[in-house]
Amino acid sequence: MNKIELACVIEDNPVNVFWMETIMDDINFCDELLIYHDGNEAIKALKPMIESGVKLPGIIFLDLNMPIMDGWQFLDEFTLIPIKEIVTIYIVTSSIDPTDEVRASHYEKVSNFIVKPIEVDQLKEILNNF
C-alpha cells in the first residue's frame, strides 16, 4: 500500500482530530501529519511553506464548519495562492446539505466530499488511489 509523505487535517473538533490521527496511524497513512484548528491557522502556516518552497501536504482533509475562518473561506483564500505542487483536498464534514456538495465540486482542488465520520475503508481507498 502507498504511504503519503505529508498530510494535513484542518478541523476544530478535538474528538474528530483524535479519530483522524488514530485511524491514520493504524493504517500507516502518512509519515507526517499537520493539524490546524481553523482555516486561518492553516493559511498562516501553509502560506510561508509555499513561499519558501517547502514541500506541501499532498492531501488536506478540510472541515467546513469552523470558527474564525471556515472551510469555504479557507478554500477561497487557498485557491488564490499560486502553487506548483499538486495538493488534493477532501472535504470531511457533518453537513448532509446537497448544496454544500455541489458548491465543493466547483473548487478544482477538491477531490471528494465525505460525510463524517470518515471510515478506515475510505482512508485506505484514498491511500490506494494516491
N, CA, C and O atoms as CSV, one atom per row, in Angstrom:
chain,resi,resn,atom,element,x,y,z
A,1,MET,N,N,0.843,-1.183,0.000
A,1,MET,CA,C,0.000,0.000,0.000
A,1,MET,C,C,0.887,1.245,0.000
A,1,MET,O,O,1.944,1.264,0.630
A,2,ASN,N,N,0.452,2.269,-0.703
A,2,ASN,CA,C,1.165,3.542,-0.725
A,2,ASN,C,C,1.176,4.173,0.660
A,2,ASN,O,O,0.432,3.768,1.553
A,3,LYS,N,N,2.026,5.160,0.817
A,3,LYS,CA,C,2.059,5.944,2.043
A,3,LYS,C,C,2.307,7.393,1.646
A,3,LYS,O,O,3.146,7.680,0.792
A,4,ILE,N,N,1.577,8.289,2.268
A,4,ILE,CA,C,1.701,9.706,1.942
A,4,ILE,C,C,2.787,10.312,2.829
A,4,ILE,O,O,2.848,10.048,4.030
A,5,GLU,N,N,3.627,11.114,2.221
A,5,GLU,CA,C,4.720,11.732,2.972
A,5,GLU,C,C,4.194,12.738,3.997
A,5,GLU,O,O,4.577,12.701,5.166
A,6,LEU,N,N,3.315,13.635,3.550
A,6,LEU,CA,C,2.807,14.683,4.423
A,6,LEU,C,C,1.321,14.896,4.150
A,6,LEU,O,O,0.915,15.118,3.009
A,7,ALA,N,N,0.513,14.826,5.209
A,7,ALA,CA,C,-0.925,15.067,5.115
A,7,ALA,C,C,-1.293,16.164,6.101
A,7,ALA,O,O,-0.506,16.514,6.981
A,8,CYS,N,N,-2.490,16.699,5.946
A,8,CYS,CA,C,-2.932,17.802,6.790
A,8,CYS,C,C,-4.414,17.627,7.127
A,8,CYS,O,O,-5.219,17.247,6.276
A,9,VAL,N,N,-4.753,17.911,8.382
A,9,VAL,CA,C,-6.139,17.912,8.828
A,9,VAL,C,C,-6.449,19.314,9.343
A,9,VAL,O,O,-5.744,19.836,10.206
A,10,ILE,N,N,-7.501,19.913,8.812
A,10,ILE,CA,C,-7.966,21.218,9.285
A,10,ILE,C,C,-9.337,20.974,9.894
A,10,ILE,O,O,-10.327,20.809,9.180
A,11,GLU,N,N,-9.383,20.954,11.211
A,11,GLU,CA,C,-10.574,20.520,11.949
A,11,GLU,C,C,-10.542,21.124,13.344
A,11,GLU,O,O,-9.515,21.080,14.022
A,12,ASP,N,N,-11.668,21.688,13.773
A,12,ASP,CA,C,-11.714,22.337,15.084
A,12,ASP,C,C,-12.151,21.414,16.216
A,12,ASP,O,O,-11.910,21.726,17.382
A,13,ASN,N,N,-12.778,20.302,15.910
A,13,ASN,CA,C,-13.281,19.407,16.946
A,13,ASN,C,C,-12.192,18.425,17.384
A,13,ASN,O,O,-11.733,17.623,16.571
A,14,PRO,N,N,-11.767,18.472,18.662
A,14,PRO,CA,C,-10.684,17.602,19.121
A,14,PRO,C,C,-11.013,16.112,19.014
A,14,PRO,O,O,-10.113,15.296,18.816
A,15,VAL,N,N,-12.276,15.754,19.142
A,15,VAL,CA,C,-12.654,14.343,19.010
A,15,VAL,C,C,-12.429,13.874,17.569
A,15,VAL,O,O,-11.914,12.780,17.341
A,16,ASN,N,N,-12.816,14.703,16.605
A,16,ASN,CA,C,-12.604,14.351,15.198
A,16,ASN,C,C,-11.119,14.314,14.848
A,16,ASN,O,O,-10.677,13.460,14.079
A,17,VAL,N,N,-10.356,15.239,15.414
A,17,VAL,CA,C,-8.908,15.241,15.185
A,17,VAL,C,C,-8.305,13.951,15.744
A,17,VAL,O,O,-7.495,13.303,15.081
A,18,PHE,N,N,-8.700,13.583,16.958
A,18,PHE,CA,C,-8.194,12.352,17.579
A,18,PHE,C,C,-8.549,11.139,16.718
A,18,PHE,O,O,-7.709,10.263,16.509
A,19,TRP,N,N,-9.781,11.080,16.219
A,19,TRP,CA,C,-10.214,9.971,15.376
A,19,TRP,C,C,-9.367,9.893,14.105
A,19,TRP,O,O,-8.908,8.815,13.728
A,20,MET,N,N,-9.165,11.019,13.457
A,20,MET,CA,C,-8.353,11.032,12.231
A,20,MET,C,C,-6.925,10.572,12.520
A,20,MET,O,O,-6.373,9.750,11.789
A,21,GLU,N,N,-6.332,11.104,13.585
A,21,GLU,CA,C,-4.969,10.699,13.945
A,21,GLU,C,C,-4.896,9.198,14.215
A,21,GLU,O,O,-3.970,8.521,13.767
A,22,THR,N,N,-5.870,8.692,14.942
A,22,THR,CA,C,-5.872,7.280,15.327
A,22,THR,C,C,-5.973,6.360,14.120
A,22,THR,O,O,-5.179,5.430,13.977
A,23,ILE,N,N,-6.947,6.615,13.249
A,23,ILE,CA,C,-7.096,5.702,12.110
A,23,ILE,C,C,-5.973,5.882,11.088
A,23,ILE,O,O,-5.585,4.924,10.420
A,24,MET,N,N,-5.451,7.099,10.964
A,24,MET,CA,C,-4.316,7.292,10.065
A,24,MET,C,C,-3.096,6.521,10.576
A,24,MET,O,O,-2.369,5.903,9.799
A,25,ASP,N,N,-2.889,6.566,11.866
A,25,ASP,CA,C,-1.779,5.840,12.468
A,25,ASP,C,C,-1.972,4.329,12.300
A,25,ASP,O,O,-1.025,3.609,11.984
A,26,ASP,N,N,-3.195,3.858,12.511
A,26,ASP,CA,C,-3.488,2.419,12.407
A,26,ASP,C,C,-3.180,1.855,11.026
A,26,ASP,O,O,-2.721,0.719,10.910
A,27,ILE,N,N,-3.425,2.630,9.988
A,27,ILE,CA,C,-3.198,2.113,8.628
A,27,ILE,C,C,-1.901,2.645,8.014
A,27,ILE,O,O,-1.632,2.440,6.830
A,28,ASN,N,N,-1.104,3.331,8.836
A,28,ASN,CA,C,0.181,3.855,8.361
A,28,ASN,C,C,-0.037,4.759,7.140
A,28,ASN,O,O,0.600,4.589,6.101
A,29,PHE,N,N,-0.953,5.720,7.294
A,29,PHE,CA,C,-1.400,6.580,6.203
A,29,PHE,C,C,-0.315,7.543,5.727
A,29,PHE,O,O,-0.138,7.738,4.524
A,30,CYS,N,N,0.416,8.151,6.681
A,30,CYS,CA,C,1.389,9.164,6.287
A,30,CYS,C,C,2.592,9.160,7.232
A,30,CYS,O,O,2.535,8.648,8.350
A,31,ASP,N,N,3.685,9.754,6.735
A,31,ASP,CA,C,4.888,9.919,7.562
A,31,ASP,C,C,4.711,11.038,8.569
A,31,ASP,O,O,5.149,10.936,9.715
A,32,GLU,N,N,4.066,12.107,8.130
A,32,GLU,CA,C,3.895,13.283,8.990
A,32,GLU,C,C,2.498,13.857,8.789
A,32,GLU,O,O,1.966,13.864,7.679
A,33,LEU,N,N,1.913,14.341,9.890
A,33,LEU,CA,C,0.577,14.902,9.844
A,33,LEU,C,C,0.581,16.294,10.465
A,33,LEU,O,O,1.004,16.480,11.606
A,34,LEU,N,N,0.103,17.267,9.695
A,34,LEU,CA,C,-0.073,18.623,10.196
A,34,LEU,C,C,-1.522,18.788,10.615
A,34,LEU,O,O,-2.434,18.353,9.912
A,35,ILE,N,N,-1.731,19.423,11.771
A,35,ILE,CA,C,-3.085,19.640,12.261
A,35,ILE,C,C,-3.278,21.117,12.559
A,35,ILE,O,O,-2.480,21.736,13.264
A,36,TYR,N,N,-4.364,21.675,12.002
A,36,TYR,CA,C,-4.725,23.060,12.254
A,36,TYR,C,C,-6.180,23.087,12.694
A,36,TYR,O,O,-6.983,22.272,12.240
A,37,HIS,N,N,-6.523,24.020,13.574
A,37,HIS,CA,C,-7.845,24.035,14.194
A,37,HIS,C,C,-8.837,24.993,13.547
A,37,HIS,O,O,-9.995,25.060,13.960
A,38,ASP,N,N,-8.398,25.724,12.550
A,38,ASP,CA,C,-9.300,26.547,11.745
A,38,ASP,C,C,-8.566,26.938,10.469
A,38,ASP,O,O,-7.350,26.776,10.359
A,39,GLY,N,N,-9.315,27.448,9.520
A,39,GLY,CA,C,-8.735,27.800,8.228
A,39,GLY,C,C,-7.683,28.882,8.304
A,39,GLY,O,O,-6.707,28.852,7.554
A,40,ASN,N,N,-7.866,29.844,9.205
A,40,ASN,CA,C,-6.911,30.926,9.345
A,40,ASN,C,C,-5.551,30.412,9.826
A,40,ASN,O,O,-4.504,30.796,9.304
A,41,GLU,N,N,-5.593,29.540,10.828
A,41,GLU,CA,C,-4.356,28.937,11.343
A,41,GLU,C,C,-3.645,28.165,10.225
A,41,GLU,O,O,-2.421,28.224,10.105
A,42,ALA,N,N,-4.414,27.449,9.417
A,42,ALA,CA,C,-3.833,26.682,8.314
A,42,ALA,C,C,-3.210,27.593,7.257
A,42,ALA,O,O,-2.091,27.350,6.808
A,43,ILE,N,N,-3.936,28.643,6.860
A,43,ILE,CA,C,-3.397,29.580,5.857
A,43,ILE,C,C,-2.109,30.219,6.364
A,43,ILE,O,O,-1.129,30.325,5.628
A,44,LYS,N,N,-2.118,30.642,7.621
A,44,LYS,CA,C,-0.929,31.285,8.199
A,44,LYS,C,C,0.274,30.353,8.227
A,44,LYS,O,O,1.412,30.818,8.167
A,45,ALA,N,N,0.046,29.050,8.317
A,45,ALA,CA,C,1.144,28.086,8.312
A,45,ALA,C,C,1.525,27.655,6.897
A,45,ALA,O,O,2.708,27.497,6.596
A,46,LEU,N,N,0.546,27.465,6.038
A,46,LEU,CA,C,0.823,26.951,4.695
A,46,LEU,C,C,1.397,28.005,3.753
A,46,LEU,O,O,2.231,27.684,2.906
A,47,LYS,N,N,0.966,29.252,3.888
A,47,LYS,CA,C,1.463,30.322,3.007
A,47,LYS,C,C,2.994,30.452,3.053
A,47,LYS,O,O,3.628,30.480,1.999
A,48,PRO,N,N,3.601,30.532,4.242
A,48,PRO,CA,C,5.066,30.605,4.283
A,48,PRO,C,C,5.744,29.352,3.717
A,48,PRO,O,O,6.833,29.437,3.149
A,49,MET,N,N,5.104,28.198,3.873
A,49,MET,CA,C,5.654,26.975,3.289
A,49,MET,C,C,5.699,27.094,1.770
A,49,MET,O,O,6.684,26.727,1.131
A,50,ILE,N,N,4.615,27.613,1.208
A,50,ILE,CA,C,4.531,27.789,-0.247
A,50,ILE,C,C,5.579,28.793,-0.710
A,50,ILE,O,O,6.299,28.550,-1.678
A,51,GLU,N,N,5.658,29.921,-0.012
A,51,GLU,CA,C,6.586,30.983,-0.401
A,51,GLU,C,C,8.049,30.563,-0.282
A,51,GLU,O,O,8.887,31.030,-1.053
A,52,SER,N,N,8.363,29.694,0.665
A,52,SER,CA,C,9.755,29.279,0.851
A,52,SER,C,C,10.097,28.002,0.095
A,52,SER,O,O,11.242,27.551,0.126
A,53,GLY,N,N,9.115,27.416,-0.583
A,53,GLY,CA,C,9.372,26.222,-1.376
A,53,GLY,C,C,9.412,24.927,-0.570
A,53,GLY,O,O,9.867,23.900,-1.074
A,54,VAL,N,N,8.944,24.964,0.669
A,54,VAL,CA,C,8.883,23.757,1.491
A,54,VAL,C,C,7.780,22.859,0.939
A,54,VAL,O,O,6.744,23.337,0.477
A,55,LYS,N,N,8.019,21.559,0.994
A,55,LYS,CA,C,7.028,20.600,0.492
A,55,LYS,C,C,5.702,20.751,1.223
A,55,LYS,O,O,5.651,20.813,2.451
A,56,LEU,N,N,4.638,20.810,0.445
A,56,LEU,CA,C,3.287,20.955,0.979
A,56,LEU,C,C,2.657,19.582,1.217
A,56,LEU,O,O,3.112,18.577,0.672
A,57,PRO,N,N,1.609,19.552,2.034
A,57,PRO,CA,C,0.889,18.292,2.195
A,57,PRO,C,C,0.308,17.847,0.852
A,57,PRO,O,O,-0.215,18.664,0.095
A,58,GLY,N,N,0.402,16.574,0.570
A,58,GLY,CA,C,-0.190,16.048,-0.654
A,58,GLY,C,C,-1.693,15.990,-0.557
A,58,GLY,O,O,-2.396,16.092,-1.562
A,59,ILE,N,N,-2.191,15.823,0.671
A,59,ILE,CA,C,-3.624,15.727,0.922
A,59,ILE,C,C,-3.990,16.608,2.107
A,59,ILE,O,O,-3.297,16.630,3.125
A,60,ILE,N,N,-5.093,17.332,1.954
A,60,ILE,CA,C,-5.655,18.114,3.058
A,60,ILE,C,C,-7.075,17.614,3.300
A,60,ILE,O,O,-7.885,17.543,2.376
A,61,PHE,N,N,-7.366,17.270,4.553
A,61,PHE,CA,C,-8.723,16.928,4.968
A,61,PHE,C,C,-9.296,18.169,5.641
A,61,PHE,O,O,-8.776,18.623,6.661
A,62,LEU,N,N,-10.353,18.710,5.080
A,62,LEU,CA,C,-10.862,20.016,5.477
A,62,LEU,C,C,-12.290,19.945,6.003
A,62,LEU,O,O,-13.199,19.480,5.315
A,63,ASP,N,N,-12.469,20.410,7.228
A,63,ASP,CA,C,-13.813,20.572,7.792
A,63,ASP,C,C,-14.396,21.868,7.232
A,63,ASP,O,O,-13.650,22.794,6.912
A,64,LEU,N,N,-15.701,21.940,7.113
A,64,LEU,CA,C,-16.338,23.162,6.608
A,64,LEU,C,C,-16.730,24.121,7.715
A,64,LEU,O,O,-16.523,25.328,7.592
A,65,ASN,N,N,-17.296,23.600,8.796
A,65,ASN,CA,C,-17.837,24.448,9.852
A,65,ASN,C,C,-16.830,24.607,10.989
A,65,ASN,O,O,-16.708,23.746,11.860
A,66,MET,N,N,-16.119,25.722,10.958
A,66,MET,CA,C,-15.099,26.027,11.965
A,66,MET,C,C,-15.195,27.499,12.333
A,66,MET,O,O,-15.675,28.309,11.541
A,67,PRO,N,N,-14.741,27.847,13.528
A,67,PRO,CA,C,-14.712,29.266,13.906
A,67,PRO,C,C,-13.569,29.993,13.203
A,67,PRO,O,O,-12.720,29.363,12.572
A,68,ILE,N,N,-13.550,31.269,13.311
A,68,ILE,CA,C,-12.520,32.185,12.797
A,68,ILE,C,C,-12.498,32.216,11.279
A,68,ILE,O,O,-12.842,33.235,10.682
A,69,MET,N,N,-12.100,31.121,10.641
A,69,MET,CA,C,-12.154,31.010,9.179
A,69,MET,C,C,-12.668,29.614,8.862
A,69,MET,O,O,-12.004,28.621,9.158
A,70,ASP,N,N,-13.848,29.540,8.261
A,70,ASP,CA,C,-14.414,28.224,7.972
A,70,ASP,C,C,-13.764,27.606,6.728
A,70,ASP,O,O,-12.892,28.209,6.102
A,71,GLY,N,N,-14.200,26.414,6.391
A,71,GLY,CA,C,-13.618,25.699,5.259
A,71,GLY,C,C,-13.803,26.403,3.932
A,71,GLY,O,O,-12.909,26.386,3.085
A,72,TRP,N,N,-14.970,27.030,3.742
A,72,TRP,CA,C,-15.210,27.760,2.491
A,72,TRP,C,C,-14.251,28.948,2.362
A,72,TRP,O,O,-13.678,29.180,1.297
A,73,GLN,N,N,-14.085,29.688,3.444
A,73,GLN,CA,C,-13.165,30.825,3.416
A,73,GLN,C,C,-11.731,30.354,3.172
A,73,GLN,O,O,-10.975,31.000,2.446
A,74,PHE,N,N,-11.362,29.229,3.782
A,74,PHE,CA,C,-10.036,28.661,3.544
A,74,PHE,C,C,-9.873,28.331,2.063
A,74,PHE,O,O,-8.865,28.691,1.454
A,75,LEU,N,N,-10.855,27.649,1.484
A,75,LEU,CA,C,-10.772,27.290,0.060
A,75,LEU,C,C,-10.644,28.520,-0.820
A,75,LEU,O,O,-9.837,28.540,-1.750
A,76,ASP,N,N,-11.437,29.548,-0.532
A,76,ASP,CA,C,-11.371,30.775,-1.330
A,76,ASP,C,C,-9.981,31.390,-1.283
A,76,ASP,O,O,-9.461,31.822,-2.311
A,77,GLU,N,N,-9.382,31.433,-0.117
A,77,GLU,CA,C,-8.055,32.036,0.017
A,77,GLU,C,C,-6.960,31.114,-0.519
A,77,GLU,O,O,-6.040,31.573,-1.196
A,78,PHE,N,N,-7.054,29.837,-0.223
A,78,PHE,CA,C,-6.026,28.873,-0.641
A,78,PHE,C,C,-5.943,28.764,-2.161
A,78,PHE,O,O,-4.852,28.635,-2.717
A,79,THR,N,N,-7.095,28.815,-2.834
A,79,THR,CA,C,-7.086,28.680,-4.287
A,79,THR,C,C,-6.510,29.907,-4.997
A,79,THR,O,O,-6.184,29.838,-6.182
A,80,LEU,N,N,-6.384,31.017,-4.291
A,80,LEU,CA,C,-5.776,32.217,-4.878
A,80,LEU,C,C,-4.250,32.181,-4.843
A,80,LEU,O,O,-3.592,32.954,-5.540
A,81,ILE,N,N,-3.693,31.294,-4.040
A,81,ILE,CA,C,-2.242,31.202,-3.903
A,81,ILE,C,C,-1.693,30.348,-5.046
A,81,ILE,O,O,-2.142,29.219,-5.245
A,82,PRO,N,N,-0.726,30.877,-5.795
A,82,PRO,CA,C,-0.144,30.063,-6.874
A,82,PRO,C,C,0.711,28.934,-6.282
A,82,PRO,O,O,1.688,29.177,-5.573
A,83,ILE,N,N,0.317,27.709,-6.589
A,83,ILE,CA,C,1.002,26.525,-6.052
A,83,ILE,C,C,1.464,25.664,-7.219
A,83,ILE,O,O,0.699,25.380,-8.140
A,84,LYS,N,N,2.722,25.256,-7.167
A,84,LYS,CA,C,3.266,24.411,-8.231
A,84,LYS,C,C,2.997,22.938,-7.977
A,84,LYS,O,O,2.911,22.151,-8.919
A,85,GLU,N,N,2.865,22.559,-6.714
A,85,GLU,CA,C,2.635,21.165,-6.348
A,85,GLU,C,C,1.158,20.807,-6.462
A,85,GLU,O,O,0.288,21.678,-6.474
A,86,ILE,N,N,0.902,19.522,-6.542
A,86,ILE,CA,C,-0.483,19.052,-6.521
A,86,ILE,C,C,-0.884,18.831,-5.076
A,86,ILE,O,O,-0.253,18.056,-4.357
A,87,VAL,N,N,-1.929,19.511,-4.658
A,87,VAL,CA,C,-2.490,19.359,-3.320
A,87,VAL,C,C,-3.957,18.968,-3.507
A,87,VAL,O,O,-4.737,19.709,-4.106
A,88,THR,N,N,-4.315,17.809,-2.993
A,88,THR,CA,C,-5.674,17.311,-3.118
A,88,THR,C,C,-6.419,17.572,-1.815
A,88,THR,O,O,-5.919,17.268,-0.732
A,89,ILE,N,N,-7.605,18.132,-1.929
A,89,ILE,CA,C,-8.394,18.468,-0.743
A,89,ILE,C,C,-9.626,17.579,-0.690
A,89,ILE,O,O,-10.375,17.455,-1.660
A,90,TYR,N,N,-9.812,16.971,0.461
A,90,TYR,CA,C,-11.014,16.192,0.744
A,90,TYR,C,C,-11.812,16.952,1.793
A,90,TYR,O,O,-11.306,17.235,2.879
A,91,ILE,N,N,-13.038,17.275,1.477
A,91,ILE,CA,C,-13.911,17.913,2.458
A,91,ILE,C,C,-14.465,16.795,3.341
A,91,ILE,O,O,-15.052,15.832,2.848
A,92,VAL,N,N,-14.271,16.938,4.635
A,92,VAL,CA,C,-14.788,15.978,5.611
A,92,VAL,C,C,-15.674,16.780,6.551
A,92,VAL,O,O,-15.180,17.565,7.361
A,93,THR,N,N,-16.975,16.582,6.443
A,93,THR,CA,C,-17.909,17.450,7.141
A,93,THR,C,C,-19.105,16.685,7.679
A,93,THR,O,O,-19.409,15.580,7.230
A,94,SER,N,N,-19.765,17.279,8.628
A,94,SER,CA,C,-21.012,16.700,9.145
A,94,SER,C,C,-22.211,17.168,8.319
A,94,SER,O,O,-23.333,16.715,8.543
A,95,SER,N,N,-21.980,18.056,7.382
A,95,SER,CA,C,-23.070,18.595,6.558
A,95,SER,C,C,-23.603,17.525,5.608
A,95,SER,O,O,-22.843,16.849,4.915
A,96,ILE,N,N,-24.912,17.392,5.594
A,96,ILE,CA,C,-25.558,16.498,4.630
A,96,ILE,C,C,-26.358,17.300,3.607
A,96,ILE,O,O,-27.165,16.755,2.855
A,97,ASP,N,N,-26.115,18.595,3.600
A,97,ASP,CA,C,-26.799,19.500,2.679
A,97,ASP,C,C,-26.237,19.297,1.265
A,97,ASP,O,O,-25.051,19.541,1.039
A,98,PRO,N,N,-27.064,18.858,0.317
A,98,PRO,CA,C,-26.575,18.624,-1.045
A,98,PRO,C,C,-25.985,19.870,-1.700
A,98,PRO,O,O,-25.132,19.755,-2.579
A,99,THR,N,N,-26.425,21.055,-1.286
A,99,THR,CA,C,-25.859,22.271,-1.889
A,99,THR,C,C,-24.392,22.449,-1.493
A,99,THR,O,O,-23.620,23.044,-2.244
A,100,ASP,N,N,-24.001,21.939,-0.321
A,100,ASP,CA,C,-22.588,22.003,0.067
A,100,ASP,C,C,-21.739,21.125,-0.849
A,100,ASP,O,O,-20.643,21.510,-1.255
A,101,GLU,N,N,-22.256,19.952,-1.167
A,101,GLU,CA,C,-21.519,19.054,-2.059
A,101,GLU,C,C,-21.389,19.658,-3.460
A,101,GLU,O,O,-20.338,19.554,-4.091
A,102,VAL,N,N,-22.453,20.281,-3.935
A,102,VAL,CA,C,-22.412,20.945,-5.247
A,102,VAL,C,C,-21.418,22.102,-5.199
A,102,VAL,O,O,-20.609,22.265,-6.113
A,103,ARG,N,N,-21.475,22.891,-4.154
A,103,ARG,CA,C,-20.554,24.023,-4.009
A,103,ARG,C,C,-19.098,23.541,-3.983
A,103,ARG,O,O,-18.226,24.149,-4.602
A,104,ALA,N,N,-18.849,22.455,-3.267
A,104,ALA,CA,C,-17.489,21.911,-3.178
A,104,ALA,C,C,-16.970,21.466,-4.545
A,104,ALA,O,O,-15.775,21.569,-4.823
A,105,SER,N,N,-17.860,20.979,-5.385
A,105,SER,CA,C,-17.444,20.492,-6.713
A,105,SER,C,C,-16.948,21.618,-7.620
A,105,SER,O,O,-16.315,21.351,-8.642
A,106,HIS,N,N,-17.227,22.865,-7.260
A,106,HIS,CA,C,-16.769,23.998,-8.068
A,106,HIS,C,C,-15.311,24.370,-7.793
A,106,HIS,O,O,-14.742,25.208,-8.493
A,107,TYR,N,N,-14.714,23.756,-6.788
A,107,TYR,CA,C,-13.306,24.011,-6.472
A,107,TYR,C,C,-12.461,22.921,-7.115
A,107,TYR,O,O,-12.630,21.737,-6.820
A,108,GLU,N,N,-11.562,23.322,-7.983
A,108,GLU,CA,C,-10.735,22.390,-8.733
A,108,GLU,C,C,-9.912,21.467,-7.825
A,108,GLU,O,O,-9.740,20.287,-8.131
A,109,LYS,N,N,-9.410,22.000,-6.720
A,109,LYS,CA,C,-8.552,21.221,-5.836
A,109,LYS,C,C,-9.315,20.244,-4.942
A,109,LYS,O,O,-8.703,19.374,-4.323
A,110,VAL,N,N,-10.638,20.374,-4.865
A,110,VAL,CA,C,-11.430,19.478,-4.025
A,110,VAL,C,C,-11.692,18.185,-4.788
A,110,VAL,O,O,-12.278,18.186,-5.870
A,111,SER,N,N,-11.240,17.082,-4.193
A,111,SER,CA,C,-11.366,15.789,-4.836
A,111,SER,C,C,-12.648,15.056,-4.460
A,111,SER,O,O,-13.249,14.375,-5.291
A,112,ASN,N,N,-13.063,15.198,-3.204
A,112,ASN,CA,C,-14.217,14.443,-2.755
A,112,ASN,C,C,-14.875,15.123,-1.564
A,112,ASN,O,O,-14.279,15.980,-0.910
A,113,PHE,N,N,-16.090,14.734,-1.300
A,113,PHE,CA,C,-16.899,15.273,-0.217
A,113,PHE,C,C,-17.288,14.072,0.643
A,113,PHE,O,O,-18.025,13.196,0.191
A,114,ILE,N,N,-16.795,14.031,1.878
A,114,ILE,CA,C,-17.012,12.890,2.760
A,114,ILE,C,C,-17.790,13.356,3.981
A,114,ILE,O,O,-17.406,14.320,4.643
A,115,VAL,N,N,-18.887,12.664,4.273
A,115,VAL,CA,C,-19.673,12.976,5.461
A,115,VAL,C,C,-19.051,12.245,6.653
A,115,VAL,O,O,-18.763,11.050,6.592
A,116,LYS,N,N,-18.851,13.003,7.747
A,116,LYS,CA,C,-18.251,12.442,8.959
A,116,LYS,C,C,-19.138,11.363,9.554
A,116,LYS,O,O,-20.358,11.388,9.394
A,117,PRO,N,N,-18.529,10.439,10.223
A,117,PRO,CA,C,-17.093,10.286,10.434
A,117,PRO,C,C,-16.461,9.561,9.252
A,117,PRO,O,O,-17.073,8.678,8.650
A,118,ILE,N,N,-15.249,9.937,8.933
A,118,ILE,CA,C,-14.517,9.229,7.884
A,118,ILE,C,C,-14.189,7.837,8.418
A,118,ILE,O,O,-13.848,7.676,9.590
A,119,GLU,N,N,-14.293,6.856,7.565
A,119,GLU,CA,C,-14.078,5.464,7.962
A,119,GLU,C,C,-12.721,4.968,7.475
A,119,GLU,O,O,-12.136,5.524,6.545
A,120,VAL,N,N,-12.240,3.926,8.112
A,120,VAL,CA,C,-10.938,3.341,7.771
A,120,VAL,C,C,-10.904,2.947,6.298
A,120,VAL,O,O,-9.921,3.216,5.608
A,121,ASP,N,N,-11.971,2.311,5.812
A,121,ASP,CA,C,-12.003,1.886,4.410
A,121,ASP,C,C,-11.904,3.060,3.448
A,121,ASP,O,O,-11.293,2.946,2.385
A,122,GLN,N,N,-12.503,4.189,3.816
A,122,GLN,CA,C,-12.405,5.383,2.968
A,122,GLN,C,C,-10.965,5.881,2.910
A,122,GLN,O,O,-10.474,6.251,1.843
A,123,LEU,N,N,-10.288,5.888,4.063
A,123,LEU,CA,C,-8.887,6.318,4.077
A,123,LEU,C,C,-8.007,5.357,3.290
A,123,LEU,O,O,-7.101,5.788,2.576
A,124,LYS,N,N,-8.265,4.069,3.414
A,124,LYS,CA,C,-7.490,3.083,2.647
A,124,LYS,C,C,-7.678,3.289,1.150
A,124,LYS,O,O,-6.724,3.181,0.379
A,125,GLU,N,N,-8.897,3.584,0.742
A,125,GLU,CA,C,-9.174,3.829,-0.673
A,125,GLU,C,C,-8.448,5.085,-1.160
A,125,GLU,O,O,-7.883,5.097,-2.253
A,126,ILE,N,N,-8.467,6.134,-0.348
A,126,ILE,CA,C,-7.742,7.368,-0.681
A,126,ILE,C,C,-6.258,7.063,-0.833
A,126,ILE,O,O,-5.613,7.536,-1.769
A,127,LEU,N,N,-5.729,6.288,0.073
A,127,LEU,CA,C,-4.310,5.934,0.049
A,127,LEU,C,C,-3.974,5.109,-1.190
A,127,LEU,O,O,-2.947,5.334,-1.831
A,128,ASN,N,N,-4.833,4.162,-1.523
A,128,ASN,CA,C,-4.596,3.324,-2.710
A,128,ASN,C,C,-4.660,4.124,-4.004
A,128,ASN,O,O,-3.982,3.791,-4.976
A,129,ASN,N,N,-5.479,5.184,-4.020
A,129,ASN,CA,C,-5.629,5.993,-5.232
A,129,ASN,C,C,-4.633,7.142,-5.330
A,129,ASN,O,O,-4.577,7.839,-6.343
A,130,PHE,N,N,-3.858,7.333,-4.288
A,130,PHE,CA,C,-2.941,8.465,-4.255
A,130,PHE,C,C,-1.758,8.225,-5.161
A,130,PHE,O,O,-0.875,9.077,-5.262
